[in-house]
Amino acid sequence: MRRKLVAGNWKMHGSRRFVEQTLQSIRSETEGQDAVDMAICPTLVHLPLAEAALSGSQIALGAQNVHAATEGAFTGEVSAPMLKEFSVRYVIVGHSERRQLNGETDEQVAKKFAAVLAVKMIPILCVGESLQQREQGITHQVVLSQLDAVLDRSGIEVFSQAVIAYEPIWAIGTGITATPEQAQEVHGNIRRHLAERDGAAAENCQILYGGRVKAANAAELFGQPDIDGGLVGGASLKADEFASICESAS
Ligand code: 13P
């Protein structure tokens, strides 16, 4: 039986004070919650503070991005071994904001995914279609080709230790949420696609939904057979919202 995972993607939000106070509140509001995996992904500069604030708790630390190389002349970048030193467990790769705003390609995303696994952290691979692609009826092709770029490089077996997040771009920060049925359809396709290569990896892989997840819709989304939790943006910045989303997943 797959456990559910609720991961908060704080994007470029927060301050020292916010990080300390919010993580303290999240800790106390999720106290004793051991039926669900939980993680918070703050900005890079807040990782040391967050590491201290989450120390000894059940909430894991995540990062929002990584460079594929171990070290080198890459100004402004941070490598997987560097993140690992700060107790980072999960690393988001290929978020649509990075694909769109920073021009990240499928190939770069696949290299980042491999770099995260190489130091035994867990990649959260984001895939998802734009509104235009959905209207063209090519959601399936778009999502599976993003997935194939990673499968071709890293193989199927590693998906037992990896997380996929389906995040339709049209549902991120827009006020529109995919219906549970729309999300389940894509999640089911992703799992079948994995299962064609390896049944066990497909069964173990946690597939999260992201895009306007909040306390009010989480239970219905997480009730779908192939939705194993959420990658939560805006709602994860509020401790009580985040805690009740975790509650819905338990
Ligand atoms: P929102 O939950 O704010 O729509 O963001 C989703 C997201 O992009 C999480 O990675």
Boltz pocket constraint, residues with backbone or C-beta under 6 A from the ligand:
constraints:
  - pocket:
      binder: B
      contacts: [[A, 9], [A, 95], [A, 167], [A, 171], [A, 172], [A, 173], [A, 174], [A, 210], [A, 211], [A, 212], [A, 213], [A, 231], [A, 232], [A, 233], [A, 234], [A, 235]]
      max_distance: 6.0
